[in-house]
Amino acid sequence: MRFKALPQGVLDKDGIVSGFLYFEKVDSDAGRVDFIYELTNAVTGEDRGKIIIPYLVR
């Protein structure tokens, strides 16, 4: 499964990547955890946006 994990790094222009994200175990009393991914232009350092995915812990 680790071979299918997303690699760390910078994509080429118009590049595509696919794979899985793996997380550490979350305590069941956490209730909710947000995965936040901040997009940055690797050349200029400009912020390009943010992806937020909520995860409900049961």
Secondary structure, DSSP 8 states (H G I E B T S, - for coil): -GGGB---S---TT-----B-------GGG-EEEEEEEEE-TTT--EEEEEEEEEE--
